[in-house]
């Protein structure tokens, strides 16, 4: 049985845009490059042809991967979920590192959407797993490679 892949509305839209570019821009460009490379003669020693075929293979693989993810996605719009003040998938959480007083704000997203630099953390990350189900002002202990870290939940937004 295939399990559904949780994804935010923004994450699904990003994948749809990438899919559209791959199918409507990149794929035709690669086909043109292959056709032009074939016209240069002997395919065994034709670097342009082999490069274009390799790019085509990557592009087709990515198209299949995106289509599979979208067909198995469970798109979650956090703004339409009734919440009880707990951290859930898609929520944006502000936390305070109790030891050093550093504040962080993260949105909990699907694996494909995560980007730590943009403060988008995977639902499967240790921080997200530790925060799910907790409420504002709760203190949670997260196991990190550097040891356990205590965080206080300052704020939870559903945006």
Buried (B, 14 or more C-beta within 10 A) or exposed (E): EEEEBBBBBBBBEBBEEBBEEBBEEBBEEBEEBBEEBEEEEEEEEBEEBEBBBEBBEEBEEBBEEBEEBBEEBEBBEBEEEEBEEBBBBBBBBBBBBBEEEEEBEBBBBBBBBBEEEEBBBBBEBBBBBBBBEBEBEBEBEBEEEEEEBEBBBBEBEBE
